[in-house]
Amino acid sequence: MEIMFQNIHASMPLKVDLDLVCNTPEEKILSNVLANSRLDNEWIGRSEPNDGVAIICGSGPSLGDHIELIRKLHAKGGTIFALNGAASYLNEDGILPDYQVIMDAKPRTSELLGEARNHLFASQVDPSLFGKVPDAILWQATYGNLLVDEQAGFPKRGGYCLIGAHSSIGGTAPVLVYAMGYRTLHIFGLDSSNRANRTHVRHQAINDDDIYTSVEHRGVTYECSLTMRMQAYGFASRARALIEDGCTIHVHGDGLLPALWNSPLSEREKYEVMWNQPEYRHEAPGEHCVETFLSIVKPDGPIIDFGCGTGRGALELSRKGLDVALLDFAANSRDPGARHLPFVQHDLSQPIPMHAPYGFCTDVMEHLPPEQIKTVIRNIMASAKTVFFQISTVPDVMGGLIGHPLHLSVFSHQWWKEAFGDYSISWEQENPATSVFLVTTQG
């Protein structure tokens, strides 16, 4: 992950690449799981759907803006799940949560304990928490790609549910309440950003050493910790999956996460954000297709790079002495080294104001909504008579960086072949993760 630090005396921010790791060593987490799982406590299992309302309360600054709404929903029978320090804050306002939910494995997490009718502790928490709340209900969470119940020494016990964990309790709690049967979720205080230098609705010393960065969304700059940033961008994909499984989700507040959820990005904005992620630039499929393109097509005239992305493919073609024009609907997609080449910012779903004998379109078509495929093929083929297409046939792995899927049209080689049915396919190749076609206008 790239983060930026701005010194007030410096003219430019300092950019730093960081690898994020868990705040507790894996061995300690697994040891906690085994120790806590041997307790004779109730475990959370999978419950049938119910008509209840889950009121999930994070401890972001905006929680304080909605106390009366929370109180009203609670009075109507809603169930309050207070995450970490939100329980103590609600206590101060005379609200007793139905559950306090804690997942963090650090021993200092016990500082966040508050009053609640019940406590839901992930099995990975420090055992001292169960010492302080002996009758807490236990729930099992995954740890990365590790299924904690598959480790040696795990108690042989059925009837529990393994909850897919995120980097934070805020990203995990919606899945937990779903497993408990709730299908209507109201989420408060899950800001994932600071407000006037306040990281939480009430001070949490446990977060004093967090590292902060800036994130911009729709012209607003949000200050957030690295965990907050991951939580904000990871929330949308999880929430959409829950909605597909029958949930209704209301996100309240004015922080980064509510802004991302309640003001979703357009497709253009989505890619403008993606191209600001350094990880997204590591691979440029187009540059790996140049030799195949040249050997199959043997171009002897101008080329349009449709959906040029970084422009590294077009740059390589230019180095071979070919005349290349670039087209993409995100102006910030191109690497600095490709910015001297002719470029037009354009949406492929609209008629294309450029023409050339040859086209080069690599790893673009799978990014389109399915309903646009026919239109985009027609626009591209009206703009170039012979076009080389490489199309990914597998789901993307990068959309999680911003909480949005990128490959919207994941189809088989045969499906794409039929999609080009109005044109002539003079060459094709089916690979494990891609389909490649040379398509020409008939006649």
MARVO-734186 format. One line per field, with one value per residue (C-alpha): residue number from 0; residue in three letters; x, y negated, z. Coordinates in Angstrom, 1 decimal. Last residue first. Layout:
BEGIN
n NUM; ...;
res ala; ...;
c1 X; ...;
c2 Y; ...;
c3 Z; ...;
***
This chain:
BEGIN
n 442; 441; 440; 439; 438; 437; 436; 435; 434; 433; 432; 431; 430; 429; 428; 427; 426; 425; 424; 423; 422; 421; 420; 419; 418; 417; 416; 415; 414; 413; 412; 411; 410; 409; 408; 407; 406; 405; 404; 403; 402; 401; 400; 399; 398; 397; 396; 395; 394; 393; 392; 391; 390; 389; 388; 387; 386; 385; 384; 383; 382; 381; 380; 379; 378; 377; 376; 375; 374; 373; 372; 371; 370; 369; 368; 367; 366; 365; 364; 363; 362; 361; 360; 359; 358; 357; 356; 355; 354; 353; 352; 351; 350; 349; 348; 347; 346; 345; 344; 343; 342; 341; 340; 339; 338; 337; 336; 335; 334; 333; 332; 331; 330; 329; 328; 327; 326; 325; 324; 323; 322; 321; 320; 319; 318; 317; 316; 315; 314; 313; 312; 311; 310; 309; 308; 307; 306; 305; 304; 303; 302; 301; 300; 299; 298; 297; 296; 295; 294; 293; 292; 291; 290; 289; 288; 287; 286; 285; 284; 283; 282; 281; 280; 279; 278; 277; 276; 275; 274; 273; 272; 271; 270; 269; 268; 267; 266; 265; 264; 263; 262; 261; 260; 259; 258; 257; 256; 255; 254; 253; 252; 251; 250; 249; 248; 247; 246; 245; 244; 243; 242; 241; 240; 239; 238; 237; 236; 235; 234; 233; 232; 231; 230; 229; 228; 227; 226; 225; 224; 223; 222; 221; 220; 219; 218; 217; 216; 215; 214; 213; 212; 211; 210; 209; 208; 207; 206; 205; 204; 203; 202; 201; 200; 199; 198; 197; 196; 195; 194; 193; 192; 191; 190; 189; 188; 187; 186; 185; 184; 183; 182; 181; 180; 179; 178; 177; 176; 175; 174; 173; 172; 171; 170; 169; 168; 167; 166; 165; 164; 163; 162; 161; 160; 159; 158; 157; 156; 155; 154; 153; 152; 151; 150; 149; 148; 147; 146; 145; 144; 143; 142; 141; 140; 139; 138; 137; 136; 135; 134; 133; 132; 131; 130; 129; 128; 127; 126; 125; 124; 123; 122; 121; 120; 119; 118; 117; 116; 115; 114; 113; 112; 111; 110; 109; 108; 107; 106; 105; 104; 103; 102; 101; 100; 99; 98; 97; 96; 95; 94; 93; 92; 91; 90; 89; 88; 87; 86; 85; 84; 83; 82; 81; 80; 79; 78; 77; 76; 75; 74; 73; 72; 71; 70; 69; 68; 67; 66; 65; 64; 63; 62; 61; 60; 59; 58; 57; 56; 55; 54; 53; 52; 51; 50; 49; 48; 47; 46; 45; 44; 43; 42; 41; 40; 39; 38; 37; 36; 35; 34; 33; 32; 31; 30; 29; 28; 27; 26; 25; 24; 23; 22; 21; 20; 19; 18; 17; 16; 15; 14; 13; 12; 11; 10; 9; 8; 7; 6; 5; 4; 3; 2; 1; 0;
res gly; gln; thr; thr; val; leu; phe; val; ser; thr; ala; pro; asn; glu; gln; glu; trp; ser; ile; ser; tyr; asp; gly; phe; ala; glu; lys; trp; trp; gln; his; ser; phe; val; ser; leu; his; leu; pro; his; gly; ile; leu; gly; gly; met; val; asp; pro; val; thr; ser; ile; gln; phe; phe; val; thr; lys; ala; ser; ala; met; ile; asn; arg; ile; val; thr; lys; ile; gln; glu; pro; pro; leu; his; glu; met; val; asp; thr; cys; phe; gly; tyr; pro; ala; his; met; pro; ile; pro; gln; ser; leu; asp; his; gln; val; phe; pro; leu; his; arg; ala; gly; pro; asp; arg; ser; asn; ala; ala; phe; asp; leu; leu; ala; val; asp; leu; gly; lys; arg; ser; leu; glu; leu; ala; gly; arg; gly; thr; gly; cys; gly; phe; asp; ile; ile; pro; gly; asp; pro; lys; val; ile; ser; leu; phe; thr; glu; val; cys; his; glu; gly; pro; ala; glu; his; arg; tyr; glu; pro; gln; asn; trp; met; val; glu; tyr; lys; glu; arg; glu; ser; leu; pro; ser; asn; trp; leu; ala; pro; leu; leu; gly; asp; gly; his; val; his; ile; thr; cys; gly; asp; glu; ile; leu; ala; arg; ala; arg; ser; ala; phe; gly; tyr; ala; gln; met; arg; met; thr; leu; ser; cys; glu; tyr; thr; val; gly; arg; his; glu; val; ser; thr; tyr; ile; asp; asp; asp; asn; ile; ala; gln; his; arg; val; his; thr; arg; asn; ala; arg; asn; ser; ser; asp; leu; gly; phe; ile; his; leu; thr; arg; tyr; gly; met; ala; tyr; val; leu; val; pro; ala; thr; gly; gly; ile; ser; ser; his; ala; gly; ile; leu; cys; tyr; gly; gly; arg; lys; pro; phe; gly; ala; gln; glu; asp; val; leu; leu; asn; gly; tyr; thr; ala; gln; trp; leu; ile; ala; asp; pro; val; lys; gly; phe; leu; ser; pro; asp; val; gln; ser; ala; phe; leu; his; asn; arg; ala; glu; gly; leu; leu; glu; ser; thr; arg; pro; lys; ala; asp; met; ile; val; gln; tyr; asp; pro; leu; ile; gly; asp; glu; asn; leu; tyr; ser; ala; ala; gly; asn; leu; ala; phe; ile; thr; gly; gly; lys; ala; his; leu; lys; arg; ile; leu; glu; ile; his; asp; gly; leu; ser; pro; gly; ser; gly; cys; ile; ile; ala; val; gly; asp; asn; pro; glu; ser; arg; gly; ile; trp; glu; asn; asp; leu; arg; ser; asn; ala; leu; val; asn; ser; leu; ile; lys; glu; glu; pro; thr; asn; cys; val; leu; asp; leu; asp; val; lys; leu; pro; met; ser; ala; his; ile; asn; gln; phe; met; ile; glu; met;
c1 -16.2; -16.4; -14.7; -11.8; -11.3; -8.0; -8.9; -7.3; -9.0; -7.4; -6.9; -6.1; -5.5; -7.8; -6.3; -8.0; -7.2; -9.2; -12.4; -14.8; -17.5; -21.1; -20.5; -17.9; -20.1; -20.1; -16.4; -16.7; -19.1; -16.9; -13.8; -15.8; -17.2; -16.2; -18.0; -17.8; -14.1; -13.4; -15.2; -15.4; -14.1; -11.2; -8.2; -10.6; -10.8; -7.3; -7.8; -10.0; -12.3; -11.2; -11.7; -9.4; -9.7; -7.0; -8.4; -6.4; -8.4; -8.5; -10.8; -10.5; -13.1; -16.3; -14.9; -14.3; -17.8; -19.5; -17.5; -18.5; -22.2; -22.2; -20.4; -22.4; -25.1; -22.4; -20.9; -17.4; -14.2; -13.9; -13.6; -10.4; -7.7; -5.9; -7.4; -5.0; -6.6; -5.5; -6.4; -7.1; -10.0; -10.7; -13.9; -15.2; -19.0; -19.9; -19.6; -15.8; -15.8; -13.1; -10.0; -7.8; -4.1; -1.2; 2.1; 4.1; 2.3; 3.8; 6.7; 4.6; 2.4; -1.0; -4.2; -4.7; -7.0; -9.5; -11.7; -8.9; -7.6; -4.0; -2.7; 0.1; 2.3; 4.7; 8.5; 9.0; 9.5; 5.9; 4.7; 6.4; 4.9; 1.5; 1.8; 3.1; 0.2; -0.7; -4.4; -4.7; -8.4; -8.3; -4.8; -5.3; -2.8; -1.5; -0.2; 1.8; 0.6; 2.0; -1.2; -0.1; 3.6; 3.2; 0.3; 2.1; 5.2; 3.1; 1.0; 3.1; 3.1; -0.7; -1.0; 0.4; 1.2; 2.5; 0.2; -2.7; -0.4; 0.4; -3.3; -4.1; -5.1; -7.8; -9.3; -9.6; -10.9; -13.8; -14.4; -15.0; -17.3; -19.2; -18.4; -20.9; -22.1; -23.8; -21.2; -18.0; -19.3; -20.3; -16.8; -15.0; -16.9; -20.3; -22.6; -25.3; -25.0; -28.3; -28.1; -30.9; -29.9; -31.2; -28.1; -27.3; -27.4; -24.8; -22.5; -22.9; -21.9; -18.8; -17.7; -18.5; -16.7; -13.2; -12.5; -13.5; -12.0; -8.6; -8.5; -9.5; -6.7; -4.2; -5.4; -7.6; -7.7; -10.4; -10.1; -13.3; -13.3; -15.3; -13.2; -9.7; -7.8; -5.1; -2.8; -2.5; -0.2; -1.7; 0.3; -2.6; -5.0; -5.0; -5.4; -9.0; -10.5; -14.3; -16.2; -13.1; -10.2; -10.7; -8.3; -11.2; -13.1; -11.1; -11.9; -13.2; -16.6; -18.3; -20.1; -23.6; -24.7; -28.4; -28.7; -31.8; -31.2; -30.3; -30.0; -27.0; -24.8; -25.8; -24.9; -21.3; -21.0; -22.0; -19.5; -16.4; -15.7; -16.1; -14.2; -11.2; -9.0; -11.9; -13.0; -15.1; -17.1; -16.9; -20.2; -20.6; -22.7; -20.0; -17.2; -13.9; -11.7; -8.8; -5.6; -4.0; -5.3; -8.3; -10.6; -8.5; -9.3; -6.3; -6.7; -6.4; -7.5; -11.1; -13.4; -14.9; -17.4; -17.5; -20.2; -18.9; -19.7; -16.3; -16.1; -12.9; -11.1; -12.6; -10.9; -7.6; -7.7; -6.5; -8.9; -8.6; -11.8; -13.8; -15.7; -19.4; -20.4; -24.0; -26.3; -23.7; -21.4; -18.0; -14.7; -12.4; -9.4; -9.6; -8.2; -4.9; -4.2; -4.1; -6.1; -8.7; -12.2; -14.6; -18.4; -20.5; -24.0; -27.5; -26.1; -27.2; -28.0; -27.9; -25.8; -22.6; -23.4; -23.5; -19.9; -18.8; -20.2; -18.8; -15.3; -15.2; -18.1; -21.6; -24.2; -27.6; -30.7; -33.7; -37.0; -38.7; -36.9; -33.6; -34.5; -35.5; -32.3; -30.2; -32.0; -31.5; -27.8; -27.2; -24.7; -22.6; -21.7; -20.3; -16.9; -16.2; -17.0; -18.8; -22.4; -24.3; -28.0; -29.3; -33.0; -35.0; -37.1; -35.2; -33.1; -32.2; -29.2; -25.6; -23.7; -22.2; -20.4; -21.6; -18.7; -17.0; -13.6; -11.3; -12.0; -10.4; -7.0; -7.0; -7.9; -5.5; -2.6; -3.6; -3.5; -0.2; 1.4; 0.1; 1.8; -0.5; -0.9; -1.5; 0.7; 0.6; 3.4; 4.2; 5.2; 6.0; 5.2; 6.5; 4.3; 5.6; 6.4; 7.7; 7.3; 3.9; 5.3; 2.8; 2.9; 1.5; 0.7; 1.3; 0.0;
c2 7.5; 8.4; 6.2; 7.9; 9.6; 11.1; 12.9; 13.7; 15.4; 15.2; 17.1; 20.7; 19.7; 19.9; 18.6; 17.0; 16.0; 14.6; 13.9; 12.2; 9.8; 9.9; 12.9; 11.2; 11.9; 15.6; 15.8; 14.1; 16.7; 19.5; 18.2; 18.2; 15.2; 12.8; 9.5; 7.2; 7.6; 4.6; 5.5; 2.5; 2.3; -0.1; 2.2; 5.2; 4.5; 5.9; 9.6; 9.7; 12.6; 14.9; 14.8; 11.9; 10.6; 10.0; 8.4; 7.5; 5.3; 5.1; 2.5; -0.2; -2.8; -1.1; 2.1; 0.3; -1.2; 2.1; 4.0; 1.3; 1.6; 5.4; 5.4; 2.6; 4.8; 7.0; 4.1; 3.5; 4.5; 7.8; 5.9; 4.1; 6.6; 5.8; 3.8; 3.0; 1.7; 1.4; -0.5; -3.7; -6.0; -8.3; -10.0; -6.8; -6.4; -6.1; -3.0; -3.3; -6.3; -8.8; -10.6; -11.0; -10.6; -11.1; -9.8; -12.1; -10.7; -7.2; -7.6; -9.2; -6.1; -6.5; -6.0; -9.5; -10.5; -7.7; -7.1; -5.6; -6.1; -6.1; -6.8; -4.7; -5.2; -2.3; -2.5; 0.5; -2.0; -3.1; 0.4; 0.6; -2.7; -1.5; 1.5; -0.6; -3.0; -2.6; -1.9; -2.0; -1.3; -1.1; -1.4; -2.8; -1.8; -3.6; -1.6; 1.4; 3.9; 7.5; 8.8; 12.2; 11.5; 7.9; 8.7; 11.7; 9.5; 6.7; 8.8; 8.6; 4.8; 4.8; 6.8; 3.9; 5.3; 3.3; 0.3; 1.5; 1.8; -2.0; -2.8; -6.2; -4.3; -2.6; -6.0; -7.2; -3.8; -4.1; -7.7; -6.6; -3.8; -6.2; -6.1; -5.3; -8.2; -6.3; -3.6; -5.5; -8.4; -6.1; -4.6; -8.0; -9.7; -11.3; -9.0; -6.4; -3.2; -1.4; 2.2; 4.5; 8.1; 10.9; 12.9; 10.4; 7.7; 9.6; 9.9; 6.1; 5.5; 7.5; 5.8; 2.4; 2.8; 3.5; -0.1; -1.6; 1.1; 0.9; -2.8; -2.5; 0.0; -2.4; -5.2; -7.9; -11.5; -12.3; -14.7; -15.6; -16.2; -13.2; -10.9; -11.8; -9.6; -10.9; -8.9; -8.1; -5.8; -4.5; -5.1; -6.6; -3.9; -2.0; -5.4; -5.5; -9.0; -9.2; -9.4; -8.1; -9.4; -13.0; -15.3; -17.4; -14.3; -11.2; -8.5; -5.0; -6.3; -3.2; -5.2; -3.8; -0.8; 0.1; 3.8; 5.6; 9.3; 10.6; 14.4; 14.7; 15.5; 12.1; 10.5; 12.0; 10.9; 7.3; 7.4; 8.3; 5.1; 3.0; 5.6; 4.9; 6.5; 8.7; 12.0; 14.7; 16.1; 19.8; 21.0; 23.4; 26.5; 29.0; 29.6; 31.4; 29.0; 27.5; 29.3; 29.2; 26.4; 26.9; 24.7; 21.6; 21.7; 19.8; 17.6; 14.5; 15.5; 17.0; 16.1; 18.2; 16.8; 17.0; 15.8; 14.1; 15.8; 15.3; 11.5; 10.4; 13.8; 14.1; 10.8; 12.1; 14.9; 12.3; 12.3; 14.9; 16.7; 13.7; 12.2; 11.5; 9.9; 9.9; 7.5; 4.8; 2.7; 1.7; 3.3; 1.1; 1.3; 5.1; 4.4; 3.9; 7.6; 7.4; 9.9; 7.6; 9.2; 7.5; 7.2; 5.7; 7.1; 6.0; 2.5; 0.6; -3.0; -5.7; -8.1; -7.2; -3.5; -4.3; -5.6; -2.6; -0.2; -2.1; -1.2; 2.1; 2.6; 2.2; 4.6; 3.1; 5.2; 3.4; 3.8; 0.5; -1.1; -0.1; -1.9; -5.0; -5.0; -4.6; -7.5; -9.6; -8.7; -9.6; -12.4; -10.9; -7.9; -10.4; -10.3; -6.7; -4.1; -1.5; -0.8; 2.0; 1.8; 5.2; 5.2; 8.4; 10.2; 13.4; 15.6; 19.0; 19.1; 20.3; 21.0; 18.7; 20.6; 20.7; 21.1; 24.2; 22.9; 25.0; 22.6; 19.8; 21.6; 22.8; 19.5; 17.6; 19.9; 19.3; 15.5; 15.7; 17.8; 15.3; 12.4; 9.6; 6.2; 7.9; 7.0; 4.2; 3.9; 0.3; -1.9; -5.5; -8.7; -12.0; -14.9; -17.8; -21.4; -20.7; -22.9; -21.5; -18.0; -15.8; -12.1; -9.9; -6.2; -3.5; 0.0;
c3 -46.9; -43.2; -40.6; -39.0; -35.6; -34.4; -31.2; -27.9; -24.9; -21.5; -18.2; -19.3; -22.9; -26.0; -29.2; -32.2; -35.8; -38.7; -36.7; -39.1; -37.8; -36.8; -34.6; -32.3; -29.3; -30.4; -30.0; -26.6; -25.4; -26.8; -24.9; -21.7; -19.8; -17.1; -17.9; -14.8; -14.2; -11.9; -8.7; -6.3; -2.8; -3.6; -3.2; -3.5; -7.2; -7.7; -8.1; -11.2; -12.0; -14.9; -18.7; -19.5; -23.0; -25.6; -28.7; -31.9; -34.2; -38.0; -39.7; -37.0; -35.8; -36.8; -35.3; -32.0; -31.9; -32.8; -30.2; -27.6; -28.5; -28.3; -24.9; -23.2; -21.5; -20.1; -18.0; -19.4; -17.6; -19.4; -22.7; -21.7; -21.1; -24.4; -27.3; -30.2; -33.4; -37.0; -40.1; -38.2; -37.3; -34.3; -33.0; -31.3; -31.1; -27.3; -25.2; -25.6; -23.3; -24.5; -23.3; -26.4; -26.4; -28.9; -27.3; -25.0; -22.0; -22.3; -20.0; -17.3; -17.0; -18.5; -16.5; -15.3; -18.1; -17.4; -20.4; -22.5; -26.0; -27.3; -30.8; -32.2; -35.3; -35.4; -35.3; -32.9; -30.1; -30.8; -30.4; -27.0; -25.9; -27.0; -24.7; -21.9; -22.2; -18.5; -19.5; -23.3; -23.5; -27.3; -28.5; -32.0; -34.7; -37.8; -40.8; -41.8; -39.1; -39.2; -37.6; -36.2; -35.6; -34.4; -32.1; -30.6; -30.0; -28.4; -26.1; -23.0; -23.1; -23.2; -20.0; -17.9; -14.5; -11.6; -12.3; -10.1; -7.1; -7.3; -6.6; -8.1; -11.3; -9.3; -8.2; -11.8; -12.6; -10.2; -11.3; -14.9; -13.8; -11.6; -7.9; -5.3; -3.1; -0.2; 0.2; -0.5; 1.6; 4.4; 4.5; 4.3; 7.1; 7.0; 9.0; 8.5; 6.4; 5.8; 4.6; 3.4; 3.3; 1.0; 0.0; -2.8; -0.2; 1.9; -1.2; -1.8; 1.8; 1.5; -1.7; -0.2; 3.1; 1.8; 0.7; 4.0; 6.2; 4.4; 4.8; 8.5; 9.0; 7.4; 9.7; 8.2; 7.1; 4.5; 1.6; -0.2; -4.0; -4.8; -2.6; -1.5; 0.9; 3.3; 5.6; 9.2; 11.3; 14.5; 17.7; 19.8; 18.9; 22.2; 23.9; 22.7; 23.0; 22.6; 19.3; 17.6; 15.5; 16.5; 14.5; 13.3; 12.2; 11.5; 9.0; 8.7; 9.6; 10.9; 13.5; 12.7; 10.6; 10.3; 9.2; 8.1; 7.4; 10.8; 11.3; 13.6; 10.6; 9.1; 12.5; 12.1; 8.4; 9.3; 12.2; 10.0; 8.3; 11.4; 13.5; 11.3; 8.7; 7.5; 9.0; 7.3; 10.2; 10.9; 12.2; 15.1; 15.5; 15.9; 18.4; 18.1; 19.9; 17.9; 18.8; 15.3; 13.2; 11.0; 13.1; 12.4; 8.7; 7.4; 4.3; 6.5; 9.9; 9.8; 12.7; 15.4; 17.8; 21.6; 23.9; 27.0; 30.3; 31.9; 31.2; 32.8; 32.4; 28.9; 28.1; 29.6; 27.0; 24.4; 21.5; 18.7; 19.7; 18.7; 21.7; 21.8; 25.1; 26.3; 28.1; 27.7; 29.9; 28.4; 27.6; 25.5; 27.9; 27.5; 24.0; 25.6; 25.4; 21.6; 19.7; 18.2; 17.8; 20.1; 20.0; 22.8; 22.6; 23.6; 24.1; 27.3; 26.3; 29.0; 27.0; 28.9; 28.3; 24.5; 24.8; 26.8; 24.2; 21.2; 22.6; 20.8; 18.5; 19.9; 18.5; 19.3; 18.6; 17.3; 19.1; 18.5; 21.5; 19.9; 16.7; 18.7; 20.8; 17.7; 16.1; 19.3; 19.4; 15.7; 15.7; 18.5; 16.2; 13.7; 15.5; 14.8; 17.5; 15.5; 16.2; 14.4; 14.9; 13.7; 13.0; 13.6; 11.0; 11.3; 8.9; 10.4; 12.7; 11.9; 15.1; 17.8; 20.6; 24.2; 26.7; 28.1; 27.4; 25.1; 22.2; 24.2; 24.6; 21.0; 19.4; 21.7; 20.5; 16.9; 17.5; 19.3; 16.5; 13.9; 15.5; 16.7; 15.0; 11.6; 8.7; 6.2; 3.6; 3.1; 0.1; 1.1; -0.7; 0.9; 0.0; -2.1; -1.2; 2.3; 5.4; 6.3; 6.0; 4.1; 4.5; 1.7; 1.7; -0.9; 0.0;
***
